[in-house]
Amino acid sequence: MNPKKYYRILTIAGSDSGGGAGIQADLKTFSALGCYGMSVITALTAQNTVSVSGIYEVTPDFIAKQLDAVISDIGVDAVKIGMLFNSQVIKVVADKLRYYEIKKIVLDPVMVAKSGDKLLKDDAIDAMREELIPLATIITPNIPEASVLVNMEINKKSDIENAGISILSLGTKAVLIKGGHTNDVYSTDYLSIKNANGKIEQYWFEEKRIETKNTHGTGCTLSSAIAAHLAKGFSIKESVELSKKYITEAIRSGAEYKLGKGHGPVNHFFSIML
């Protein structure tokens, strides 16, 4: 009998000691969606629900060793990229993704933690535009991150659409601009895809906003869910649609819990918890 095969997802990101975001959130998401998760740690953070009190950078050489160890043996069906912190790390990651010809890549351009602490050095933004975005299947910035990437203010729906088109011009196949930072009754995400014919498809995904402080790690979780669905063979649009539903239910369930003194986590395992 032929052995079963896992859907293999690799997260390249920072560690959140509080467990709500970063690789911890990514691995929980992969498991919740029936995938096998692996990790390459780019930085260690001393972090909880209130703040980031310290960041310890992993050297680019050791990041390269982690990538080689995982990909050369186990292989990957999709990669999710989170916190990279500086331009040297971005360059190493991009070089390895090209070397191993990884095709399904979800880039979450993590710049600032929920607490407001900066997680990406200023000199790394250009490196991200030039090295990583052209490799990405989809990039998932929130509105502030999208604003930084395209150097424009985003205040209304047309601004979001224009920002999406501008990010597509950087070389990615698709961009999902997350609407969690707006003050609307609904949390609305915008997806822009450049199809095989070069035409741009635009979609809006809307869910009623859930009133809760427990939103730590929502961006990490959503991008990881997209990677999991892409690995399973879903299209970009289907992966975003399914992942939007997953994160909405994770937030809804997590809102019932109290953990820490600040922004608590979502409930990644809402579907199996009693």
C-alpha positions as CSV (number, residue, x, y, z in Angstrom):
1,M,0.0,0.0,0.0
2,N,1.3,3.4,-0.9
3,P,2.0,5.7,2.1
4,K,-0.2,8.8,2.5
5,K,1.4,12.2,1.8
6,Y,1.2,15.3,3.8
7,Y,0.5,18.8,2.5
8,R,3.9,20.3,3.5
9,I,3.9,24.0,4.4
10,L,6.9,26.0,5.5
11,T,6.7,29.2,7.5
12,I,9.7,31.5,7.3
13,A,9.1,34.0,10.1
14,G,9.8,35.2,13.6
15,S,9.0,33.5,16.8
16,D,6.4,35.0,19.1
17,S,7.1,33.8,22.7
18,G,3.5,34.6,23.6
19,G,2.3,32.1,21.1
20,G,-0.3,34.3,19.4
21,A,1.5,35.4,16.2
22,G,4.6,34.5,14.2
23,I,5.6,30.9,13.6
24,Q,3.5,29.7,16.5
25,A,0.3,31.1,14.9
26,D,1.4,29.7,11.5
27,L,2.0,26.2,12.8
28,K,-1.3,26.1,14.6
29,T,-3.1,27.2,11.4
30,F,-1.4,24.6,9.3
31,S,-2.3,21.9,11.8
32,A,-5.9,23.1,12.1
33,L,-6.2,22.9,8.3
34,G,-4.8,19.4,8.1
35,C,-1.3,20.2,6.9
36,Y,2.2,19.4,8.1
37,G,4.0,22.5,9.2
38,M,7.7,23.3,9.2
39,S,9.5,26.4,10.3
40,V,12.6,28.5,9.5
41,I,13.0,31.0,12.3
42,T,14.3,34.4,11.3
43,A,14.2,36.2,14.7
44,L,13.3,35.5,18.3
45,T,11.0,38.0,20.0
46,A,10.4,38.5,23.7
47,Q,6.7,39.2,23.2
48,N,3.4,38.9,24.9
49,T,-0.1,40.3,24.4
50,V,1.0,43.8,25.5
51,S,4.3,44.5,23.8
52,V,7.5,43.4,22.1
53,S,10.3,43.9,24.7
54,G,13.2,42.5,22.7
55,I,14.2,41.1,19.3
56,Y,17.1,38.7,18.8
57,E,18.1,38.4,15.1
58,V,19.1,35.0,13.6
59,T,22.1,35.3,11.3
60,P,21.5,35.1,7.6
61,D,23.9,32.1,7.4
62,F,21.9,30.1,9.9
63,I,18.6,31.0,8.2
64,A,20.1,29.6,5.0
65,K,21.1,26.4,6.9
66,Q,17.5,26.0,8.1
67,L,16.1,26.4,4.6
68,D,18.6,23.9,3.1
69,A,17.9,21.3,5.9
70,V,14.1,21.5,5.5
71,I,13.7,21.8,1.7
72,S,16.4,19.4,0.6
73,D,15.0,16.5,2.7
74,I,11.2,17.1,3.3
75,G,10.4,19.4,0.5
76,V,7.5,22.0,0.5
77,D,4.2,22.4,-1.3
78,A,3.8,26.0,-0.2
79,V,5.7,28.7,1.7
80,K,4.4,31.4,3.9
81,I,6.8,34.3,4.7
82,G,6.3,36.6,7.7
83,M,8.8,38.6,9.7
84,L,12.2,39.0,8.0
85,F,13.5,42.1,9.9
86,N,16.3,43.2,7.6
87,S,17.5,43.4,4.0
88,Q,20.2,40.7,4.5
89,V,17.7,38.1,5.6
90,I,15.4,39.1,2.7
91,K,18.2,38.5,0.2
92,V,19.1,35.1,1.6
93,V,15.4,33.9,1.6
94,A,14.8,35.2,-1.9
95,D,18.0,33.4,-3.2
96,K,17.0,30.1,-1.6
97,L,13.4,30.3,-2.9
98,R,14.8,30.8,-6.4
99,Y,17.4,28.1,-6.0
100,Y,14.8,25.5,-5.0
101,E,12.2,26.8,-7.5
102,I,9.4,27.2,-5.0
103,K,6.2,28.1,-6.8
104,K,3.6,28.7,-4.2
105,I,4.6,31.6,-2.0
106,V,2.5,33.7,0.3
107,L,4.3,36.9,1.5
108,D,2.9,38.7,4.5
109,P,5.0,41.9,4.7
110,V,5.1,42.1,8.5
111,M,6.2,45.6,9.5
112,V,4.7,46.5,12.8
113,A,3.3,44.3,15.7
114,K,-0.3,44.7,17.0
115,S,1.3,46.6,19.9
116,G,2.9,49.1,17.6
117,D,6.4,47.8,17.9
118,K,8.4,48.0,14.6
119,L,9.3,44.5,13.2
120,L,11.0,45.5,9.9
121,K,13.9,47.8,9.5
122,D,13.4,50.8,7.1
123,D,16.2,49.7,4.8
124,A,14.5,46.4,4.2
125,I,11.4,47.8,2.4
126,D,13.3,48.3,-0.9
127,A,14.8,44.8,-0.7
128,M,11.3,43.4,-0.2
129,R,10.0,45.2,-3.3
130,E,12.9,44.1,-5.4
131,E,13.7,40.6,-4.1
132,L,10.6,39.0,-2.7
133,I,7.4,40.6,-4.1
134,P,8.3,39.4,-7.7
135,L,8.6,35.8,-6.4
136,A,5.3,35.9,-4.5
137,T,2.1,34.1,-5.6
138,I,0.2,36.5,-3.4
139,I,1.2,39.3,-1.0
140,T,-1.1,40.1,2.0
141,P,-0.4,43.6,3.4
142,N,-2.8,45.4,5.7
143,I,-3.7,49.0,4.7
144,P,-0.7,50.7,6.5
145,E,1.7,48.2,5.0
146,A,0.2,48.6,1.5
147,S,0.5,52.4,1.9
148,V,4.2,52.1,2.7
149,L,4.9,49.7,-0.2
150,V,3.5,52.0,-2.8
151,N,4.2,55.4,-1.1
152,M,0.6,56.6,-1.2
153,E,-2.1,57.4,1.3
154,I,-5.0,55.0,1.4
155,N,-8.3,56.5,2.7
156,K,-11.1,55.2,0.6
157,K,-12.1,52.3,-1.6
158,S,-10.6,53.7,-4.8
159,D,-7.3,54.2,-3.0
160,I,-7.3,50.5,-2.0
161,E,-8.0,49.5,-5.6
162,N,-5.2,51.7,-6.9
163,A,-2.8,50.5,-4.3
164,G,-3.6,46.9,-5.3
165,I,-2.8,47.6,-8.9
166,S,0.4,49.3,-8.0
167,I,1.5,46.4,-5.9
168,L,0.7,44.0,-8.8
169,S,3.1,46.1,-11.0
170,L,5.9,45.0,-8.6
171,G,5.7,41.5,-10.0
172,T,3.4,39.5,-7.7
173,K,0.5,37.5,-9.2
174,A,-2.0,38.7,-6.6
175,V,-2.4,41.1,-3.7
176,L,-4.9,40.9,-0.8
177,I,-5.2,44.2,1.1
178,K,-6.7,43.5,4.5
179,G,-9.2,45.9,5.9
180,G,-8.9,45.1,9.5
181,H,-7.5,48.6,10.3
182,T,-10.6,50.4,9.1
183,N,-13.4,51.6,11.4
184,D,-16.2,50.2,9.4
185,V,-19.0,47.9,10.7
186,Y,-17.6,45.3,8.2
187,S,-14.1,44.0,7.8
188,T,-13.6,44.1,4.1
189,D,-10.5,42.7,2.3
190,Y,-9.7,43.5,-1.3
191,L,-8.2,40.9,-3.7
192,S,-6.6,41.8,-7.0
193,I,-5.3,39.1,-9.3
194,K,-3.4,39.4,-12.6
195,N,-4.7,36.4,-14.7
196,A,-2.9,34.4,-17.3
197,N,-4.1,36.9,-20.0
198,G,-2.6,39.8,-18.1
199,K,-6.0,41.2,-17.2
200,I,-6.7,42.3,-13.6
201,E,-9.5,40.6,-11.7
202,Q,-10.8,42.4,-8.5
203,Y,-12.8,40.9,-5.7
204,W,-14.1,42.1,-2.3
205,F,-14.6,39.8,0.7
206,E,-16.8,41.2,3.5
207,E,-17.5,39.9,6.9
208,K,-19.3,41.7,9.8
209,R,-16.7,43.0,12.2
210,I,-16.5,41.1,15.6
211,E,-16.0,43.3,18.6
212,T,-13.0,41.9,20.5
213,K,-9.5,42.8,21.6
214,N,-8.3,39.3,20.8
215,T,-6.9,40.0,17.3
216,H,-3.2,39.3,17.9
217,G,-1.8,37.2,15.1
218,T,-4.8,37.7,12.7
219,G,-2.5,38.6,9.8
220,C,-0.2,35.7,10.4
221,T,-3.1,33.3,10.6
222,L,-4.8,34.5,7.5
223,S,-1.7,34.4,5.3
224,S,-0.9,30.9,6.7
225,A,-4.4,29.7,5.9
226,I,-4.0,31.0,2.3
227,A,-0.7,29.0,2.0
228,A,-2.4,25.9,3.3
229,H,-5.3,26.1,0.8
230,L,-2.9,26.9,-2.1
231,A,-0.9,23.7,-1.2
232,K,-4.1,21.7,-1.3
233,G,-4.7,22.9,-4.9
234,F,-7.2,25.6,-4.5
235,S,-7.0,28.7,-6.8
236,I,-5.9,32.0,-5.4
237,K,-9.4,33.3,-5.2
238,E,-10.7,30.1,-3.6
239,S,-7.8,30.1,-1.1
240,V,-8.6,33.7,0.0
241,E,-12.3,33.0,0.3
242,L,-11.8,29.9,2.4
243,S,-9.2,31.6,4.5
244,K,-11.3,34.6,5.2
245,K,-14.0,32.3,6.5
246,Y,-11.5,30.5,8.7
247,I,-10.0,33.6,10.3
248,T,-13.5,35.1,10.9
249,E,-14.5,32.0,12.8
250,A,-11.2,31.9,14.7
251,I,-11.7,35.5,15.8
252,R,-15.3,34.8,16.7
253,S,-14.4,31.9,18.9
254,G,-11.3,33.6,20.3
255,A,-13.5,36.5,21.4
256,E,-14.9,34.3,24.2
257,Y,-11.6,33.8,25.9
258,K,-9.4,36.0,28.1
259,L,-5.6,35.6,27.8
260,G,-3.1,38.2,28.9
261,K,-3.5,41.9,29.6
262,G,-3.5,43.2,26.0
263,H,-4.5,41.9,22.6
264,G,-5.2,38.2,23.0
265,P,-5.0,35.5,20.3
266,V,-7.6,34.1,18.0
267,N,-8.7,30.5,18.5
268,H,-7.0,28.5,15.7
269,F,-8.6,25.2,16.8
270,F,-12.2,26.4,17.1
271,S,-13.5,23.5,15.0
272,I,-12.1,20.8,17.2
273,M,-12.3,22.3,20.7
274,L,-15.1,21.1,23.0
